[in-house]
């Protein structure tokens, strides 16, 4: 996110600062998206940004959330992530999706000569997996580097389609609950029901994206939440998506219908002080039974964003123990 009045360079430097702190706080992954022709979002060259973050950290896994595969040749992506894996071994994730990452005109500009997304996406995914796996007999086109790196591949999705495809291919699933919470439970259920083991994954493994705004108090968190509210409002209106400072109230800034849409899109958001966040996280983990949660916290001031992630890290430490104890208790009953 580029802050209002800031530059893409500001966004990159802030992201690295967040990643370094996240590494200290024990987070497992730091992912970057792919978006095009969106003023206010500076994540167009995803692989380049991943290299920047990985080069500035030492342990945390860095990946794509995600690469929009229909925008690219599968070979090029395999080469890019094979290169990243060679530079930062054991620290690279490859999340892939089928959305354009921008408007339809931009997508057509990017995809000249490439097949349509919906019809060809399963074949593209399988082609990518082949490039990242061991060389097959008679294979003439190879990803070098990339071949036999087996970079972990996640399938991103906001619908049951992606969940079912991830299941059938035996891939990890990352569901976009941070902007499409309505189908979260249906997608997780479909993924688990249809899952087929693969060479890389023996059992279903799922992650959900959750917006989180954590602060010292519930009241302060609600105030900080007006920054992501304003961003979604800008998206609805087709305006640039620069991060705006929080406001005391959204009254007068949105209509009733716009408010309803924003609240629906952020329906899975966790907003509050430490106790509220801890309680909501425990309920979320118990209800969804997911293996991981990945958080977004698009706050205007860097110090607020860092504090939000720090509170979540502290909350997760206690929450995971509580959920595990609860599950163990149920298993004994």
Backbone torsions as a table, in degrees:
resi	resn	phi	psi	omega
1	UNK	NA	127.7	175.5
2	UNK	-90.2	122.7	-179.9
3	UNK	-70.7	149.3	178.0
4	UNK	-56.4	126.9	-176.6
5	UNK	86.6	-2.4	-179.0
6	UNK	-101.2	-170.6	-177.8
7	UNK	-129.1	164.0	173.1
8	UNK	-55.4	-36.1	178.0
9	UNK	-60.7	-39.4	176.4
10	UNK	-58.8	-43.7	-178.9
11	UNK	-63.2	-42.7	179.9
12	UNK	-63.0	-45.6	-178.1
13	UNK	-65.8	-39.1	177.5
14	UNK	-64.1	-40.5	179.8
15	UNK	-62.5	-41.2	178.2
16	UNK	-64.8	-39.0	177.7
17	UNK	-61.1	-44.7	178.4
18	UNK	-62.4	-44.0	-178.7
19	UNK	-61.6	-40.6	179.4
20	UNK	-65.0	-41.8	176.8
21	UNK	-66.8	-41.0	179.5
22	UNK	-59.6	-38.4	177.5
23	UNK	-61.7	-43.1	179.2
24	UNK	-65.3	-34.9	-175.8
25	UNK	-84.4	-1.0	173.5
26	UNK	94.1	13.1	175.3
27	UNK	-66.8	149.5	-176.8
28	UNK	-87.5	-39.4	-171.7
29	UNK	-135.6	155.9	171.9
30	UNK	-137.5	113.9	-174.4
31	UNK	-112.7	150.0	178.5
32	UNK	-125.2	145.2	-173.9
33	UNK	-93.0	178.9	172.2
34	UNK	-124.2	117.2	176.6
35	UNK	-137.7	147.4	-178.0
36	UNK	-131.0	145.3	175.6
37	UNK	56.6	39.2	179.2
38	UNK	-124.6	92.6	175.7
39	UNK	-55.7	128.4	-177.1
40	UNK	107.6	-13.8	176.3
41	UNK	-125.0	123.3	-171.2
42	UNK	-109.1	32.2	-176.1
43	UNK	-113.1	55.9	178.9
44	UNK	-84.4	-42.3	-178.5
45	UNK	-98.2	77.8	-168.5
46	UNK	-61.2	-45.7	-177.8
47	UNK	-63.5	-36.4	178.4
48	UNK	-65.1	-44.5	179.8
49	UNK	-64.2	-38.0	177.7
50	UNK	-61.6	-42.7	178.1
51	UNK	-61.1	-39.2	179.2
52	UNK	-64.1	-45.8	-179.0
53	UNK	-69.1	-44.7	-179.6
54	UNK	-62.8	-36.9	-179.9
55	UNK	-69.5	-21.6	-178.9
56	UNK	-99.2	2.9	177.5
57	UNK	-127.0	176.8	-175.6
58	UNK	-125.0	-30.1	-172.7
59	UNK	-124.5	-38.1	-172.1
60	UNK	-62.1	140.9	176.1
61	UNK	-74.4	140.4	-178.8
62	UNK	-124.1	134.5	-176.2
63	UNK	-155.7	-172.3	-176.5
64	UNK	-104.9	131.5	176.4
65	UNK	-129.9	59.7	2.2
66	UNK	-149.9	-174.3	169.7
67	UNK	-78.9	126.8	178.4
68	UNK	-86.3	92.1	-167.3
69	UNK	-55.3	-38.5	179.1
70	UNK	-62.2	-14.3	176.8
71	UNK	-79.9	-7.0	-167.7
72	UNK	-138.5	163.4	166.0
73	UNK	-76.8	135.5	178.2
74	UNK	-59.3	-35.0	179.5
75	UNK	-63.5	-44.3	-178.9
76	UNK	-62.3	-42.5	179.3
77	UNK	-65.1	-41.3	177.7
78	UNK	-61.4	-40.6	178.5
79	UNK	-66.8	-42.9	-179.5
80	UNK	-62.6	-47.5	-177.0
81	UNK	-78.7	-24.3	170.3
82	UNK	-65.9	-37.9	176.2
83	UNK	-65.1	-45.4	178.2
84	UNK	-61.2	-41.0	179.3
85	UNK	-65.0	-36.4	177.8
86	UNK	-66.2	-35.8	-179.2
87	UNK	-78.9	-35.7	-175.8
88	UNK	-130.8	68.5	-171.8
89	UNK	-59.0	134.9	177.4
90	UNK	74.5	12.9	-176.0
91	UNK	-126.6	8.0	-173.0
92	UNK	-113.5	132.9	174.0
93	UNK	-115.7	147.0	177.5
94	UNK	-123.1	98.3	173.3
95	UNK	-93.6	132.9	-176.9
96	UNK	-127.5	146.1	178.1
97	UNK	-138.1	177.0	-176.6
98	UNK	-117.0	1.8	178.1
99	UNK	-72.7	161.8	-179.1
100	UNK	-74.9	-24.1	-176.1
101	UNK	74.3	20.2	-178.9
102	UNK	175.6	-167.4	-178.9
103	UNK	-78.2	168.9	-174.2
104	UNK	-65.9	-37.5	179.1
105	UNK	-64.0	-43.5	178.0
106	UNK	-63.5	-40.1	179.0
107	UNK	-61.4	-42.9	179.0
108	UNK	-64.4	-36.1	178.9
109	UNK	-65.7	-41.6	-179.3
110	UNK	-70.5	-40.3	-167.8
111	UNK	-93.2	18.0	-179.8
112	UNK	-52.6	121.3	178.8
113	UNK	86.2	-6.8	179.4
114	UNK	-95.3	150.5	-179.3
115	UNK	-65.3	162.0	177.1
116	UNK	-63.9	147.3	-172.0
117	UNK	-63.9	-54.3	-169.9
118	UNK	-63.8	-43.0	-175.7
119	UNK	-71.8	-33.0	-169.6
120	UNK	-107.0	-5.3	-172.1
121	UNK	-58.8	-47.8	179.7
122	UNK	-57.4	-40.8	178.9
123	UNK	-65.4	-40.1	178.3
124	UNK	-60.6	-42.1	-179.8
125	UNK	-62.3	-45.1	-179.9
126	UNK	-66.1	-36.1	176.6
127	UNK	-64.0	-43.1	178.7
128	UNK	-61.6	-45.2	178.9
129	UNK	-60.2	-37.7	179.4
130	UNK	-65.8	-40.4	179.1
131	UNK	-65.2	-33.1	-177.9
132	UNK	-85.3	-11.7	-179.8
133	UNK	-92.7	-171.5	179.2
134	UNK	-67.9	153.2	179.6
135	UNK	-64.6	134.9	178.2
136	UNK	-95.1	160.8	-178.9
137	UNK	-60.6	129.3	177.5
138	UNK	79.9	2.6	-179.0
139	UNK	-69.8	124.4	-177.5
140	UNK	-100.0	-33.6	178.7
141	UNK	-99.6	123.0	-174.9
142	UNK	-128.5	151.5	174.7
143	UNK	-92.7	110.7	-177.4
144	UNK	-130.5	108.6	-2.8
145	UNK	-76.9	166.0	-178.1
146	UNK	140.1	-44.5	-177.7
147	UNK	-58.2	130.3	176.0
148	UNK	65.2	16.6	174.8
149	UNK	-81.5	-27.2	-179.9
150	UNK	51.1	44.5	175.4
151	UNK	-55.1	130.0	-179.3
152	UNK	-57.4	126.7	-179.4
153	UNK	-108.3	129.3	175.4
154	UNK	-112.8	142.1	172.9
155	UNK	-99.7	122.0	178.5
156	UNK	-90.7	148.4	179.3
157	UNK	-164.2	159.8	175.2
158	UNK	-128.6	19.8	-179.2
159	UNK	-151.3	174.3	178.3
160	UNK	-72.6	-20.2	178.6
161	UNK	-58.6	-53.5	-178.2
162	UNK	-65.0	-34.9	178.8
163	UNK	-63.7	-43.7	179.8
164	UNK	-67.7	-39.5	178.9
165	UNK	-65.0	-43.2	177.4
166	UNK	-59.3	-40.1	179.6
167	UNK	-64.7	-47.0	-176.3
168	UNK	-67.0	-29.8	179.3
169	UNK	-92.7	-3.2	-179.8
170	UNK	67.2	42.6	-178.8
171	UNK	-110.1	162.5	173.2
172	UNK	-71.4	145.2	-179.4
173	UNK	-112.9	132.1	171.1
174	UNK	-120.8	112.9	-175.7
175	UNK	-98.5	138.1	-172.5
176	UNK	-85.9	62.0	178.6
177	UNK	-68.1	-14.6	-178.1
178	UNK	-72.3	-12.6	172.1
179	UNK	-140.7	-5.3	179.1
180	UNK	-138.0	64.3	-174.8
181	UNK	-73.9	-15.6	-171.8
182	UNK	-60.5	-36.9	-175.4
183	UNK	-101.9	12.1	-174.6
184	UNK	-57.0	-53.8	-175.3
185	UNK	-68.0	-38.1	177.9
186	UNK	-64.5	-39.5	-179.7
187	UNK	-67.5	-43.2	178.9
188	UNK	-62.9	-40.3	178.7
189	UNK	-64.6	-44.3	179.4
190	UNK	-63.0	-41.2	180.0
191	UNK	-60.4	-45.9	-178.4
192	UNK	-70.8	-35.0	-179.0
193	UNK	-69.3	-39.2	-173.1
194	UNK	-96.9	-0.8	-171.7
195	UNK	-61.2	134.5	173.9
196	UNK	-121.0	126.8	179.7
197	UNK	-59.3	145.9	176.8
198	UNK	-125.2	178.7	178.9
199	UNK	-63.9	-29.4	-176.5
200	UNK	-95.0	-15.5	-174.3
201	UNK	-149.2	118.9	-176.8
202	UNK	-88.4	-25.5	-177.8
203	UNK	-135.8	158.3	178.2
204	UNK	-56.9	141.3	177.7
205	UNK	-140.7	115.2	-172.3
206	UNK	-125.2	152.0	177.7
207	UNK	-136.2	146.5	173.9
208	UNK	-124.4	145.0	175.7
209	UNK	-91.7	131.4	-176.9
210	UNK	-132.5	127.6	171.5
211	UNK	-72.5	135.4	179.2
212	UNK	-136.2	132.3	173.9
213	UNK	-127.3	102.2	-177.7
214	UNK	-111.8	139.9	180.0
215	UNK	-148.4	-175.9	-177.8
216	UNK	-64.9	-30.2	-179.7
217	UNK	-138.8	162.2	175.9
218	UNK	-60.8	-40.2	-178.2
219	UNK	-63.2	-44.1	179.9
220	UNK	-67.3	-38.5	178.3
221	UNK	-62.6	-40.2	178.2
222	UNK	-63.8	-36.2	177.0
223	UNK	-67.3	-44.7	-179.8
224	UNK	-64.4	-28.5	-179.1
225	UNK	-65.3	-15.1	179.2
226	UNK	-67.9	-17.6	174.3
227	UNK	-68.6	-53.8	175.3
228	UNK	-64.5	-30.8	174.9
229	UNK	-58.6	-46.3	-178.9
230	UNK	-65.4	-35.0	179.6
231	UNK	-66.5	-44.2	177.4
232	UNK	-65.3	-35.0	177.1
233	UNK	-64.6	-41.3	176.2
234	UNK	-62.2	-39.5	179.4
235	UNK	-63.3	-45.5	178.9
236	UNK	-58.6	-38.9	-175.8
237	UNK	-86.6	-4.2	-179.6
238	UNK	74.6	27.2	-179.7
239	UNK	-97.8	161.9	175.6
240	UNK	-55.8	147.9	-170.3
241	UNK	-101.6	33.9	177.5
242	UNK	-63.3	142.2	178.2
243	UNK	-69.6	130.5	-178.3
244	UNK	-109.8	150.7	179.2
245	UNK	-61.4	152.4	177.6
246	UNK	-66.5	155.4	178.4
247	UNK	-123.9	163.1	-178.8
248	UNK	-71.6	-29.7	-178.9
249	UNK	-154.0	146.3	175.8
250	UNK	-88.5	-2.6	179.5
251	UNK	-57.9	129.2	-179.3
252	UNK	88.2	-12.6	179.7
253	UNK	-93.8	-23.6	178.9
254	UNK	-136.3	157.7	175.0
255	UNK	-85.0	170.8	178.6
256	UNK	-61.6	-39.9	-179.8
257	UNK	-69.6	-38.7	177.6
258	UNK	-66.0	-40.5	177.8
259	UNK	-59.8	-42.4	-179.4
260	UNK	-63.7	-40.4	-179.8
261	UNK	-66.4	-46.2	-179.8
262	UNK	-61.4	-45.0	-179.6
263	UNK	-63.8	-35.2	178.3
264	UNK	-67.2	-45.6	-179.3
265	UNK	-63.8	-31.3	179.6
266	UNK	-103.0	29.7	-176.5
267	UNK	-63.2	-24.1	-179.9
268	UNK	-95.6	3.2	-175.1
269	UNK	-64.1	143.0	174.8
270	UNK	-110.3	116.4	-174.4
271	UNK	-129.5	124.6	178.1
272	UNK	161.6	-176.8	174.4
273	UNK	-79.2	180.0	-174.2
274	UNK	-54.3	-44.5	-178.3
275	UNK	-67.6	-42.1	178.5
276	UNK	-62.6	-45.0	-179.4
277	UNK	-62.2	-44.6	-178.9
278	UNK	-61.5	-44.1	-179.6
279	UNK	-65.8	-42.7	-179.3
280	UNK	-69.2	-35.8	177.3
281	UNK	-65.6	-41.5	179.2
282	UNK	-62.0	-42.8	179.2
283	UNK	-65.1	-40.2	-179.6
284	UNK	-63.4	-46.6	-179.3
285	UNK	-64.8	-39.3	179.5
286	UNK	-67.1	-39.8	-176.5
287	UNK	-74.2	-39.0	-173.3
288	UNK	-93.6	-26.8	-178.9
289	UNK	59.3	30.8	-179.8
290	UNK	-79.6	161.7	-179.4
291	UNK	-84.1	-31.1	-179.0
292	UNK	-145.1	156.7	171.1
293	UNK	-125.6	133.1	175.9
294	UNK	-113.8	131.9	-170.2
295	UNK	-107.0	143.7	167.9
296	UNK	-114.7	141.3	179.8
297	UNK	-147.0	78.6	-174.1
298	UNK	-83.5	77.5	-179.7
299	UNK	-102.1	151.1	-171.6
300	UNK	-69.9	-48.9	-177.8
301	UNK	-88.6	132.0	-177.8
302	UNK	-57.4	-40.5	-177.9
303	UNK	-64.6	-33.8	176.6
304	UNK	-69.2	-38.7	179.1
305	UNK	-65.4	-43.9	178.9
306	UNK	-63.9	-43.4	179.8
307	UNK	-63.1	-38.5	178.7
308	UNK	-59.8	-48.6	-179.7
309	UNK	-67.0	-32.9	178.5
310	UNK	-66.8	-43.4	178.6
311	UNK	-62.0	-40.8	179.4
312	UNK	-64.6	-41.4	178.9
313	UNK	-60.6	-43.1	178.5
314	UNK	-65.8	-40.3	-179.7
315	UNK	-66.5	-39.5	-178.0
316	UNK	-65.5	-33.9	-179.5
317	UNK	-61.0	-44.3	178.0
318	UNK	-76.5	-35.7	-177.1
319	UNK	-65.3	-45.2	-178.3
320	UNK	-60.5	-40.9	178.4
321	UNK	-63.8	-42.4	-178.4
322	UNK	-65.1	-42.3	-179.3
323	UNK	-66.6	-41.3	179.0
324	UNK	-63.5	-40.9	177.7
325	UNK	-64.6	-39.7	178.9
326	UNK	-63.7	-42.6	179.8
327	UNK	-65.7	-41.3	180.0
328	UNK	-63.1	-38.9	178.6
329	UNK	-62.8	-44.7	-180.0
330	UNK	-64.0	-36.3	-179.3
331	UNK	-66.2	-29.2	-178.5
332	UNK	-79.7	-24.9	-176.1
333	UNK	-71.0	NA	NA
